[in-house]
Amino acid sequence: MTRTGNPLKVYTLDDLPPEVVAVTFAKTSRVPDSFDAIARELTETDSSRFHEKWVIGYGHSSVSEHAVLSIAIENVSILGAKFVEENRLSSFTEKSTRYQVMDPGNYYTPPSFTSGSVGNVYRRSMAGLYETYGALMPEAKRFCEEKYGGSEWEALGVSPAGKACDAIRGLLPAAAKTNLGWTVNARSLRHALVKMASSRLEEMRELAVALQEIGERRVPTLLKYTEWSPYLTGWEDRLATSAATVLVAPVAQDTGTGVRLVDHDPDGERAVLAAVLFRATNRPYEEIRSQLSGIGRERIGVLLKEALQRIGGHEAPVREFESTAYTFEITCDFGAYRDIQRHRMTMQTQQPLTCEHGYAVTDDAREAGLAGRVEESLCEAHEACLDLAGVDPVHAQYAVPLAFNKRFLMRMNFREAYQFVRLRSRIQGHQSYRRVARAVKEEIERVHPGLGDVIPVEHAPAAPSRELHPASSG
């Protein structure tokens, strides 16, 4: 085969400071030299001057996306980790409550709960939750080893130890400390620091200071102007006041759990198919939409299936499947939300974490005979949360155990829904988010049968016939 032009060349610039990498990539639009040649001519001082002029002075912030940091955050609360993980353009890996038994006593205490009677309430609540968690873990492990210890479960990738942690992880408080690995570019980090500095959570404001100090060692120029935002600070309180002027008091507190589709495009299936056909043909979009208006749902369903022929088990549909979207109101336990939130391509709107929506106890905990002790501990924690919320409702969220339900909105396009259901319905996963995933598919099937039908979902196999022995209830 005849080759023309210069040969393909691929390499990394890992040995350079992040700000130098950013300038190296930025200059390729104006300089004909290779990247490594550009980099050799740069110093950190040169790079700093470049960023001062173009990124800070002229607002060309996209350049700072090439400066990437990998940050290790240890001993941040689970509640705080969720705040950090709201940043969409990042990559995270967090300490697992499934594969690690969490250490008793390793939890965050907000300044408002450090002393006095309210401090005693907080400490007693933490101690009670961890005591029950530690006492039930051996029993949960024995039960899950018996239930999931067979070769048929091993073939499915199901870990008895993981199932045991899943069974009682709901006892862990949101204050439990975790570790978080965070890879982020300088542009997104700056945005995150502003959000943290403006947070109502004292822990996040402290973390913003620590991250600023670490970040300035690597990208000193690009992390300017990260002070708190007058717009973000107190935003929730201002809008709550506005809401009171237009929303009447609720008739009764809604404590139901589940998934409800609250918004969608009724003609979304045709929108997806039109985008698919637009890419595959040389026809105007309006012409395609017009002709599809006369095609029945059954035929549309056939065409959508044809558009997904040969798709692999780890592949995503083509981008044209993003052409319609769904908004779900989801109420599930906070432990499940902790996993669901990782789907950052969705738009998630949270409500505060409280004990108002009830709690979830896992089927395995009930089968093992542990539900009574779990519920007793959760009820005690609920009483403590009410006392703490009377003093500081924002920081009372730390005392809420993971078993309590959280309500949030999640908006996702169809392509992300496809990925979400396929991943979160897997048998290896926690039962709570598996139920959410199946419900998402069912809701899409209800309004868009042609699209809902093509979403793959994994159903739990029938349990092997073996006699199980619940743990002692004493």
C-alpha positions in Angstrom: 0.0 0.0 0.0 1.3 3.4 -0.9 1.9 5.7 2.1 1.8 9.5 1.8 2.7 12.3 4.2 4.4 11.9 7.5 4.0 8.6 9.4 1.6 8.2 12.3 3.2 9.0 15.7 1.6 8.4 19.1 3.1 9.1 22.5 2.4 10.5 25.9 3.6 13.6 27.8 3.3 12.1 31.2 6.7 13.4 32.5 5.7 17.1 32.1 4.0 19.4 34.6 0.3 19.6 33.9 0.4 23.3 33.0 3.2 22.7 30.5 1.1 19.9 28.9 -1.8 22.2 28.6 0.3 24.9 26.8 1.9 22.3 24.6 -1.5 21.1 23.3 -2.8 24.6 23.0 0.1 25.8 20.8 -0.4 23.1 18.2 -3.2 25.2 16.6 -0.7 28.0 15.8 2.7 26.3 15.7 3.7 23.6 13.1 6.2 21.8 15.4 5.5 18.4 16.9 4.2 18.3 20.5 7.5 17.1 21.9 9.4 19.9 20.1 7.0 22.5 21.5 7.3 21.1 25.0 11.1 21.3 24.9 10.9 25.0 24.3 8.6 25.6 27.3 9.4 26.2 31.0 6.9 26.3 33.8 7.4 30.1 33.9 6.5 30.3 30.2 3.5 28.2 30.8 2.4 30.3 33.7 2.6 33.5 31.5 0.7 31.8 28.7 -2.2 30.8 31.1 -2.2 34.3 32.7 -2.8 35.9 29.3 -5.0 33.4 27.5 -6.8 31.4 30.1 -7.2 34.0 32.9 -7.0 37.2 30.8 -9.0 36.2 27.7 -11.1 33.4 29.2 -9.9 30.6 26.9 -10.6 28.0 29.6 -10.7 25.0 27.3 -6.9 25.1 27.3 -6.9 24.2 31.1 -8.7 21.0 30.3 -5.4 19.5 29.2 -3.9 20.0 32.7 -5.0 16.9 34.5 -4.5 15.9 38.1 -5.1 12.7 40.0 -6.0 13.5 43.5 -6.2 11.1 46.5 -8.8 12.2 49.1 -8.8 10.1 52.3 -11.2 10.1 55.2 -13.9 12.2 53.7 -17.4 11.4 54.8 -19.8 9.4 52.5 -22.0 12.4 52.4 -19.1 14.7 51.5 -17.9 12.2 48.8 -21.3 12.4 47.2 -21.0 16.2 47.0 -17.5 15.9 45.4 -18.9 13.3 42.9 -21.5 15.7 41.6 -18.8 17.1 39.3 -19.7 15.5 36.0 -16.4 15.9 34.1 -14.3 13.8 36.3 -13.4 10.2 37.1 -13.9 8.7 40.5 -13.1 5.5 42.4 -14.4 5.2 45.9 -13.8 2.8 48.8 -16.5 0.1 48.6 -18.9 -0.7 51.4 -19.4 -4.0 49.7 -15.8 -5.4 49.7 -14.6 -3.7 52.9 -16.0 -3.8 56.4 -16.0 -0.2 57.5 -14.0 0.7 60.6 -16.0 1.6 63.8 -15.3 5.1 65.1 -14.0 6.4 61.7 -16.8 9.0 61.1 -17.0 12.7 60.6 -18.4 15.0 63.3 -19.7 18.4 62.2 -18.6 21.3 64.4 -22.2 21.9 65.6 -22.3 18.4 67.1 -19.0 18.3 68.9 -20.1 19.3 72.4 -23.0 19.6 74.8 -26.1 17.5 74.9 -26.4 17.5 71.1 -22.9 16.2 70.9 -23.8 13.3 73.2 -26.8 12.5 71.0 -24.6 12.4 67.9 -21.9 10.2 69.5 -24.4 7.8 71.0 -26.2 7.5 67.6 -22.9 6.7 65.8 -21.8 4.2 68.5 -25.2 2.4 68.3 -25.1 2.1 64.6 -21.5 0.8 64.5 -22.1 -1.6 67.4 -25.0 -3.2 65.6 -23.1 -3.2 62.3 -20.2 -5.0 63.9 -22.3 -7.5 65.8 -24.4 -8.5 62.8 -21.6 -8.8 60.3 -20.4 -12.3 61.4 -23.9 -13.5 61.3 -24.5 -12.0 57.9 -21.3 -13.6 56.6 -22.3 -17.0 57.8 -25.8 -16.8 56.2 -24.5 -15.4 52.9 -21.7 -18.0 52.7 -24.4 -20.7 53.0 -26.7 -19.0 50.5 -24.3 -17.8 47.9 -21.3 -20.1 48.5 -22.2 -22.6 45.7 -20.4 -23.0 42.4 -23.5 -21.7 40.5 -23.3 -18.3 42.2 -19.5 -18.2 41.7 -20.0 -18.7 38.0 -22.2 -15.6 38.1 -19.6 -13.6 39.8 -21.5 -13.3 43.1 -19.3 -12.9 46.2 -20.8 -14.2 49.5 -18.6 -11.7 51.4 -19.9 -8.9 49.2 -23.5 -10.0 49.7 -22.9 -10.0 53.5 -21.7 -6.4 53.4 -24.7 -5.5 51.2 -27.1 -7.1 53.6 -26.3 -4.7 56.5 -24.5 -1.7 54.9 -27.7 0.3 55.6 -26.6 0.6 59.2 -23.6 2.7 58.2 -24.2 6.5 58.8 -23.6 9.0 56.0 -20.9 10.3 58.3 -18.8 7.2 57.8 -15.5 8.1 56.3 -14.4 6.8 52.9 -11.5 7.2 50.5 -11.9 8.8 47.0 -9.6 8.7 44.0 -10.3 11.7 41.7 -9.0 12.4 38.2 -10.0 15.8 37.0 -8.8 18.6 34.7 -7.9 22.0 36.0 -11.0 23.6 34.5 -13.4 21.2 36.2 -11.4 21.4 39.4 -11.7 25.1 39.6 -15.5 24.8 39.1 -15.6 22.2 41.9 -13.6 24.3 44.3 -16.0 27.2 43.9 -19.0 24.9 44.6 -17.2 23.5 47.7 -16.3 26.9 49.0 -20.0 27.9 48.7 -21.4 24.7 50.3 -23.6 24.7 53.3 -21.5 21.8 54.6 -18.5 22.8 56.8 -16.6 19.7 55.7 -16.8 20.7 52.0 -15.5 24.2 52.8 -12.6 22.7 54.7 -11.9 20.3 51.8 -11.9 23.2 49.3 -9.0 24.8 51.2 -7.1 21.5 51.3 -7.7 20.9 47.6 -6.7 24.5 46.7 -3.3 24.0 48.5 -2.6 20.7 46.7 -3.8 22.0 43.4 -1.7 25.1 43.4 1.4 23.0 43.6 0.6 21.4 40.2 -1.4 24.1 38.4 -0.8 27.3 40.3 -2.0 29.7 37.5 -5.1 27.7 36.6 -6.6 27.7 40.0 -7.0 31.4 40.5 -10.4 32.8 41.4 -11.8 29.9 43.3 -13.4 31.9 46.1 -17.0 31.2 47.3 -19.8 32.3 44.9 -22.4 34.8 46.1 -24.8 33.1 43.7 -24.3 29.6 45.0 -24.0 30.5 48.7 -27.4 30.2 50.3 -29.1 29.3 47.0 -31.2 26.5 48.5 -32.4 28.8 51.4 -33.4 31.6 49.0 -35.3 29.2 46.7 -37.0 27.5 49.7 -38.3 31.0 50.6 -39.5 31.5 47.0 -41.2 28.1 47.0 -43.2 29.0 50.1 -44.8 31.8 48.1 -46.2 29.5 45.4 -46.5 26.0 46.8 -49.2 25.1 49.3 -48.5 22.8 52.2 -48.6 19.1 51.4 -51.7 17.2 52.3 -49.6 14.3 53.7 -46.0 13.3 53.7 -45.3 10.9 50.8 -43.2 8.0 52.0 -43.5 5.8 49.0 -40.5 4.3 47.3 -40.0 3.4 43.7 -39.5 5.0 40.2 -42.0 7.2 38.4 -41.6 8.6 35.0 -42.6 12.3 35.3 -41.6 13.7 32.0 -40.9 12.4 28.5 -41.5 13.2 24.8 -44.5 11.1 23.6 -43.0 11.1 20.1 -39.5 10.1 21.3 -39.3 6.9 19.4 -39.7 8.7 16.1 -37.2 11.3 17.2 -34.6 8.5 17.8 -35.4 6.7 14.6 -35.3 9.9 12.6 -31.8 10.7 13.9 -30.7 7.1 13.1 -32.1 7.3 9.5 -30.7 10.8 9.0 -27.2 9.5 9.7 -27.7 6.4 7.4 -29.1 8.3 4.5 -28.7 11.6 2.6 -32.2 12.9 3.3 -33.3 16.1 5.0 -34.3 15.7 8.6 -37.8 17.3 8.2 -38.5 14.9 5.3 -37.6 11.9 7.4 -39.7 13.0 10.4 -42.7 13.7 8.1 -42.6 10.3 6.5 -42.1 8.5 9.9 -45.3 10.2 11.1 -47.3 7.7 9.1 -45.5 4.6 10.3 -47.1 2.5 13.1 -45.4 1.7 16.4 -44.9 -1.9 15.5 -42.9 -1.0 12.4 -40.9 1.6 14.3 -40.0 -1.1 16.9 -38.7 -3.4 14.2 -36.5 -0.6 12.7 -35.1 0.3 16.2 -34.2 -3.3 16.7 -32.4 -3.4 13.3 -30.5 -0.3 14.4 -29.1 -2.3 17.4 -28.3 -5.5 15.5 -24.9 -7.0 16.4 -24.4 -4.7 19.4 -22.0 -6.3 21.9 -22.6 -6.8 25.6 -20.2 -4.0 26.5 -21.0 -1.6 23.7 -23.2 1.5 23.8 -25.8 2.3 21.1 -24.7 4.9 18.6 -25.1 8.5 19.7 -28.3 9.0 17.8 -30.1 7.1 20.5 -29.6 10.2 22.7 -32.3 11.9 20.7 -35.0 11.5 23.4 -34.9 11.8 27.2 -36.8 10.8 30.3 -37.1 12.4 33.8 -37.6 10.0 36.6 -38.5 10.7 40.2 -36.8 8.0 42.3 -37.1 7.2 45.9 -34.6 4.6 47.1 -32.3 4.0 50.0 -29.2 6.3 50.2 -26.9 3.3 49.9 -28.4 2.6 46.4 -28.3 6.3 45.5 -24.6 6.2 46.4 -24.1 3.8 43.4 -26.7 5.4 41.1 -25.1 8.8 41.4 -22.0 7.5 39.6 -23.9 7.7 36.3 -22.8 11.3 35.9 -24.0 11.6 32.3 -27.5 11.8 33.8 -28.7 15.1 35.3 -29.5 14.5 39.0 -31.5 16.9 41.2 -31.3 16.0 44.9 -33.4 16.7 47.9 -31.8 16.8 51.4 -31.0 13.5 53.1 -33.5 12.9 55.9 -35.4 10.1 57.6 -38.8 11.3 56.3 -39.2 8.7 53.6 -38.8 5.5 55.5 -36.0 2.9 55.2 -35.2 -0.3 53.4 -34.1 -3.6 54.9 -32.6 -6.1 52.5 -34.2 -9.4 51.7 -31.0 -11.2 52.9 -31.1 -9.5 56.3 -34.7 -10.6 56.7 -34.0 -14.2 55.5 -31.0 -14.3 57.9 -33.2 -13.3 60.8 -31.4 -10.0 61.3 -34.2 -7.6 60.4 -35.4 -7.0 63.9 -32.1 -5.8 65.2 -31.5 -3.8 62.1 -34.8 -2.0 62.4 -34.4 -1.4 66.1 -31.1 0.3 65.4 -32.5 2.3 62.5 -35.4 3.5 64.7 -33.0 4.7 67.4 -31.0 6.6 64.7 -34.2 8.1 63.4 -35.0 9.6 66.9 -31.4 11.0 67.1 -31.8 12.6 63.6 -34.9 14.4 64.7 -33.1 15.8 67.7 -30.1 16.8 65.7 -32.3 18.4 62.9 -33.9 20.6 65.5 -30.4 22.2 66.1 -28.8 22.0 62.6 -30.9 20.4 59.8 -28.2 20.7 57.2 -25.5 18.8 59.2 -28.1 16.4 60.7 -27.7 14.6 57.3 -24.5 13.0 58.6 -26.4 11.1 61.2 -28.8 9.5 58.6 -28.0 5.8 58.0 -27.6 4.5 54.4 -30.8 2.4 54.8 -33.0 5.5 54.8 -34.6 6.6 51.5 -33.6 9.6 49.5 -35.8 11.2 46.8 -34.2 12.7 43.7 -34.8 13.4 40.0 -32.8 11.8 37.4 -33.0 12.8 33.7 -31.3 10.7 31.2 -31.4 10.3 27.4 -32.3 6.8 26.0 -28.7 5.9 25.3 -27.7 6.5 29.0 -30.9 4.6 30.1 -29.8 1.6 28.0 -26.4 1.7 29.7 -27.8 2.3 33.2 -30.3 -0.6 33.1 -27.8 -3.0 31.5 -25.2 -2.3 34.2 -27.3 -1.8 37.3 -29.6 -4.9 36.7 -26.7 -7.3 36.9 -27.1 -10.1 39.5 -23.8 -9.2 41.2 -25.2 -5.8 42.2 -27.1 -4.6 45.3 -30.8 -5.5 45.2 -31.9 -1.9 45.7 -30.4 -0.4 42.6 -31.3 -3.5 40.6 -34.9 -2.8 41.4 -34.5 0.8 40.3 -32.9 -0.4 37.0 -35.7 -2.8 36.2 -38.3 -0.1 37.0 -36.6 2.3 34.7 -36.9 -0.2 31.9 -40.6 -0.9 32.7 -41.4 2.8 32.7 -39.8 3.3 29.3 -41.6 0.2 27.9 -44.9 1.7 29.2 -44.5 4.9 27.0 -42.1 3.8 24.3 -42.5 0.0 23.9 -40.2 -0.1 20.8 -37.3 1.5 22.8 -38.0 -0.2 26.1 -38.1 -3.6 24.5 -34.5 -3.3 23.2 -33.0 -2.4 26.6 -31.2 -5.5 28.0 -32.0 -6.4 31.6 -30.5 -9.2 33.8 -33.0 -11.1 36.0 -32.0 -12.9 39.1 -31.8 -16.7 38.7 -34.0 -18.9 40.8 -32.3 -19.6 44.1 -30.8 -23.1 44.4 -32.8 -25.5 46.4 -30.9 -25.8 49.7 -31.9 -25.4 53.3 -30.9 -22.0 54.7 -30.4 -21.4 58.4 -31.2 -17.9 59.6 -28.9 -16.4 62.2 -30.0 -16.3 65.8 -32.4 -13.5 66.7 -31.2 -13.3 70.2 
